[in-house]
Amino acid sequence: MIDLVWKLFSQTGNIETYLLMKELESEPQETEPNQSSTNNLENLPVDSNL
């Protein structure tokens, strides 16, 4: 994805695109790219008063 954003920036010179690329670079990479956020439901707190 970063390659796509870099290519867009290099063609347009848009500073917002460059800042997006830097933001994407600073985010930690997922260990399992196919893992969806719904698989993390077991980590949510459970209200036992229901």
HELIX and SHEET records of a PDB file:
HELIX    1   1 ILE A    2  THR A   12  1                                  11    
HELIX    2   2 ILE A   15  SER A   26  1                                  12    
HELIX    3   3 SER A   37  ASN A   43  5                                   7    
END                                                                             
